[in-house]
Amino acid sequence: SEDSEEGISARAIRLKIKEIVDAEDPQKPISDAQISKLLETSGYRVARRTVAKYRDLENIKSTSQRKRAFQLNQLVHS
């Protein structure tokens, strides 16, 4: 049915977002807009707001929060 296909697509996009964030340079985190563009090159047309929503659902911090967390981690381990 359409609902299950949409659910699978949403899960696939959420996993793809997680993969992108996991592979990013922690000193220069990728913005939601950049993630949206990367997803489009993979064949997923997703608005920036939808990326932000899915990122939140996956408990992935925002760009600034990820950058701050990395910097704090560097200070703690210096």
Secondary structure, DSSP 8 states (H G I E B T S, - for coil): -HHHHHHHHHHHHHHHHHHHHHHS-TTS---HHHHHHHHHHTT----HHHHHHHHHHTT---HHHHHHHHHHHHHHT-
